[in-house]
Amino acid sequence: LSGGQQQRVAIARALVNQPQILLLDEPLAALDLKMRKDMQIELKEMHKKLGITFIYVTHDQEEALTLSDTIVVMNEGKIQQIGTPTDIYNEPQNSFVADFIGESNILNGKMLIDRKVEFAGHEFDCVDEGFGENVDVDVVIRPEDIYIMNRTEGAQFTAKVKSCTFKGVHYEMFVDTDTGYELMIQDYNAFAPESEVGLIIRPNDIQVMHKERSFNSFEAEIIDESHVALLGEEFECEPQTEFKPGDKVKARVDFDKVDLTDHQEDGKLWGEVHFLLYKGDHYHLTILTDEGDHIWVDTNDIWDKGDLVGINFAPKDIKLYKANE
């Protein structure tokens, strides 16, 4: 039997007992692309005909969007978002969902006032409200929602095309904006590398999300005026007199103040690159330490998921606060 036939037989055996719920754990992962797409259509028709609830586990976001009535996006065993495929794609609740489901441009931004957001060095009208004024946010723009044209007059901002690749139904382009950000654009028209282009993003195509965090915050304990214990290690900090030995405090380290080295023995701590996200002009990394703690890092250096790294904090970059602040 071919791979597709084997999958059909396995599913038929599971259905013969007429279960109320059928769990399918990546059933199409071993099939080639064409067979996988054919089986997706068959499964969707079977689901409608039989009226059985399918719980379908997949790491293929296109498969999830194609097959599902309701999608549950999970990360590290925690639910990130539940919704219809349209809601998940158009209204992601955090950067993980936006990155996992479909292609995305995810950028740091600032919500200036209602319906006005700043990102990529420019101000844009949007449809979001209720964030407050001058609040740090994440901004998501899907590649197909950036309008690109071969003139700069009338554009909101300009860019230079870095690359243009034909993807079958559209062209995928990477551009460098006039403020130094890299964006992915998908369009039915091709624009030559090195050409100057104008870009427009409509208010409805800008998705603004609350940031999950803006800096690293750790529980810590004062050792003496220039040393603090955090994450199971003793770190030097700038001399201070506000706290006394034994005081429980919060230690703040900004994302871009975490120093990474590819020699883990050179770090006060060490960990593994667990997740990485490109934010247009830098990478945002999630590091999982050997003790199971998370450290978030902004860096211009290129790392890969699974890389082992050493981690250091400079004394001047460890900011101490009262535990209840």
C-alpha positions in Angstrom: 0.0 0.0 0.0 1.1 3.5 -0.7 1.5 6.0 2.1 -1.8 7.6 1.4 -3.6 4.2 1.2 -2.1 3.2 4.6 -3.4 6.5 6.1 -6.9 5.8 4.7 -6.9 2.3 6.2 -5.7 3.5 9.6 -8.4 6.2 9.7 -11.1 3.8 8.6 -10.1 1.4 11.4 -10.5 4.2 13.9 -13.9 5.3 12.5 -15.5 1.9 12.3 -16.4 2.0 16.0 -18.2 5.3 15.5 -16.3 7.3 18.2 -17.7 10.6 19.3 -14.2 12.1 19.3 -11.3 11.1 17.1 -7.7 12.1 18.0 -5.4 12.5 15.0 -1.8 13.1 15.9 0.0 14.5 12.8 -1.5 11.8 10.5 -0.2 13.4 7.3 3.3 14.3 8.4 5.0 11.4 6.4 3.2 12.1 3.1 4.5 14.2 0.2 3.0 17.6 -0.4 0.5 16.6 -3.1 -0.7 13.5 -1.2 -1.0 15.6 2.0 -3.2 18.2 0.3 -5.4 15.5 -1.2 -5.8 13.9 2.2 -6.6 17.2 3.8 -9.6 17.6 1.4 -10.7 14.0 2.1 -10.5 14.5 5.9 -12.5 17.7 5.7 -15.2 16.1 3.6 -15.2 13.1 6.0 -15.6 15.4 9.0 -18.6 17.1 7.5 -20.2 13.8 6.4 -19.8 11.9 9.7 -20.3 14.7 12.2 -17.5 13.4 14.4 -15.4 15.8 16.4 -11.8 15.6 15.2 -9.0 16.7 17.5 -6.2 17.2 15.0 -2.6 17.8 16.3 -0.3 19.4 13.7 2.8 21.7 13.5 1.8 22.7 10.0 0.0 26.0 10.2 -1.4 25.8 6.6 -2.9 22.4 7.6 -4.4 23.9 10.7 -6.0 26.8 8.7 -7.3 24.5 6.0 -8.9 21.8 8.2 -10.1 23.5 11.3 -13.3 25.1 12.5 -11.6 26.0 15.7 -7.8 26.3 16.3 -6.1 26.0 19.7 -2.5 27.3 19.5 -0.3 25.9 22.3 3.3 26.7 23.3 5.1 24.7 26.0 1.8 23.1 27.1 0.0 26.5 27.5 -2.9 27.7 25.4 -1.9 30.9 23.6 -5.1 31.5 21.7 -8.4 29.8 20.7 -10.4 31.0 17.7 -11.5 30.4 14.2 -8.9 30.2 11.5 -9.8 33.7 10.4 -9.6 35.1 13.9 -6.2 33.4 14.6 -4.7 34.7 11.3 -6.1 38.2 11.3 -6.2 38.9 15.1 -3.3 37.1 16.8 -3.1 37.8 20.5 0.7 37.6 20.9 3.9 37.5 18.9 4.1 33.7 19.2 0.8 33.1 17.5 1.5 35.7 14.8 4.8 34.1 14.0 3.5 30.5 14.1 0.4 31.0 12.0 1.4 32.2 8.6 4.1 34.7 7.5 4.3 37.9 9.5 6.3 41.1 9.9 6.4 41.6 13.7 7.9 44.9 14.9 8.3 46.9 18.1 5.9 49.8 18.2 4.5 52.5 20.3 0.8 53.3 20.6 0.8 57.1 20.6 -2.9 57.7 21.1 -6.1 55.9 20.0 -5.9 55.0 16.3 -2.3 56.2 15.9 0.7 53.9 16.2 4.4 54.4 15.5 6.7 51.6 14.2 9.5 51.2 11.7 10.4 54.9 12.3 7.1 56.2 11.0 3.6 57.1 12.3 0.5 55.3 10.9 -3.2 55.4 11.4 -4.7 52.2 12.7 -8.1 51.0 14.1 -7.0 50.0 17.6 -8.1 51.8 20.7 -7.8 51.5 24.5 -4.1 50.9 24.8 -3.3 54.3 26.4 -0.8 56.9 25.3 2.8 56.2 24.5 2.5 52.5 25.3 5.0 50.0 24.0 3.3 47.4 21.8 4.0 44.7 19.2 2.8 45.4 15.6 1.9 42.7 13.1 1.6 43.3 9.3 1.0 40.3 7.0 3.3 40.4 3.9 0.3 40.4 1.6 -1.1 43.5 3.3 1.7 45.9 2.3 0.9 47.7 -0.9 4.1 48.2 -3.0 4.4 50.5 -6.0 7.2 51.5 -8.4 6.9 55.2 -7.5 7.5 57.0 -4.2 5.0 59.9 -4.7 2.0 59.3 -2.5 3.7 56.6 -0.5 3.8 56.5 3.3 7.4 55.5 3.3 10.0 54.2 0.8 12.3 51.2 0.5 14.8 49.4 -1.6 14.2 45.9 -2.9 16.8 43.4 -1.6 15.4 40.2 -3.3 12.5 39.0 -5.3 11.5 35.3 -5.5 8.7 33.7 -7.5 6.6 31.5 -5.3 4.1 30.2 -7.9 1.1 32.3 -7.1 2.9 35.4 -6.0 6.3 37.0 -5.7 8.0 37.2 -2.3 10.2 40.3 -1.7 12.4 41.5 1.1 12.9 45.3 1.2 15.0 47.6 3.3 13.0 50.7 4.4 14.2 54.2 4.5 14.6 53.9 8.3 16.6 50.6 8.3 13.9 48.0 8.8 13.6 44.8 6.7 10.1 43.8 5.7 8.7 40.8 3.8 6.2 41.7 1.0 4.1 39.3 -1.1 2.6 40.7 -4.3 1.4 39.5 -7.7 3.8 41.9 -9.4 7.6 41.5 -9.4 9.9 44.4 -8.4 13.6 44.2 -9.4 16.3 44.0 -6.7 17.9 47.4 -6.0 14.8 49.3 -7.3 13.3 52.1 -5.2 9.7 51.5 -4.2 6.9 53.2 -2.3 5.0 51.4 0.4 1.5 51.9 1.9 -0.1 50.1 4.8 -3.8 50.7 5.4 -5.2 51.1 8.9 -7.2 47.9 8.8 -4.1 45.9 8.0 -2.2 46.9 11.1 -2.7 44.6 14.0 -1.6 46.1 17.4 -0.9 43.7 20.3 -0.1 44.2 24.0 3.5 43.3 24.7 3.8 40.3 27.0 6.8 42.0 28.6 9.2 44.9 28.0 12.2 43.8 30.1 13.5 40.9 32.1 12.4 40.9 35.8 13.9 38.5 38.3 13.3 37.8 41.9 16.5 38.6 43.8 18.1 38.9 47.2 20.6 41.5 48.3 24.0 39.9 49.5 25.8 43.2 50.2 26.0 46.7 48.8 27.5 45.5 45.5 26.3 41.9 45.1 22.9 40.4 44.5 21.7 36.8 44.1 19.4 36.0 41.2 18.7 32.9 39.1 20.7 30.8 41.5 23.9 32.8 41.0 25.7 35.8 42.6 26.1 38.8 40.4 28.0 42.1 41.0 25.8 45.2 40.8 26.6 48.9 41.1 27.1 49.9 44.8 23.8 50.9 46.5 22.7 51.8 50.0 18.9 51.6 49.6 18.8 47.9 50.5 20.4 45.8 53.2 21.7 42.2 53.1 18.8 39.7 53.0 16.3 42.1 51.4 14.1 40.6 48.7 14.0 42.7 45.6 13.3 42.8 41.9 16.2 42.8 39.5 15.5 44.3 36.0 17.7 43.7 33.0 16.7 45.2 29.7 16.5 42.8 26.7 19.4 44.5 24.9 21.6 44.5 28.0 21.9 40.7 28.1 25.3 39.6 26.9 25.5 36.3 25.1 28.6 34.2 24.2 28.8 31.1 22.1 31.2 29.6 24.8 28.8 28.6 27.5 31.6 28.2 30.0 32.3 31.9 29.7 28.9 32.8 31.0 27.8 33.3 34.6 24.7 31.3 33.4 24.2 29.1 30.4 21.1 28.1 28.4 19.7 27.1 25.1 18.1 29.3 22.4 14.5 28.2 22.8 12.7 30.6 20.4 13.7 33.4 18.1 11.8 36.1 16.4 13.0 38.6 13.8 11.7 42.1 14.6 12.7 44.0 11.5 16.0 45.4 12.7 17.0 42.8 15.4 16.3 39.4 16.8 14.3 38.7 19.9 15.4 35.5 21.6 14.0 33.4 24.4 16.7 31.6 26.3 15.8 28.6 28.5 18.5 28.3 31.2 19.8 25.0 32.6 17.7 25.7 35.7 14.5 26.1 33.6 14.3 29.9 33.8 13.5 32.2 30.9 15.7 35.1 29.8 14.6 37.3 26.9 17.3 39.0 24.7 17.4 41.6 21.9 20.4 41.1 19.7 21.7 41.9 16.2 23.7 38.6 16.2 22.4 35.6 14.4 21.7 32.5 16.5 19.8 29.3 15.7 17.2 27.5 17.8 19.0 24.9 19.9 22.3 26.9 20.2 23.9 26.7 23.7 25.0 30.1 25.0 26.7 31.6 27.9 24.9 34.5 29.6 26.3 37.5 31.5 24.9 40.7 33.0 27.1 43.8 33.4 26.9 45.3 36.9 25.6 48.7 35.5 22.8 46.9 33.7 21.2 45.2 36.8 18.6 47.6 38.1 17.2 46.9 41.6 13.7 47.8 42.8 11.5 47.0 45.8 9.9 43.7 45.5 6.4 45.2 45.4 7.1 47.7 42.7 
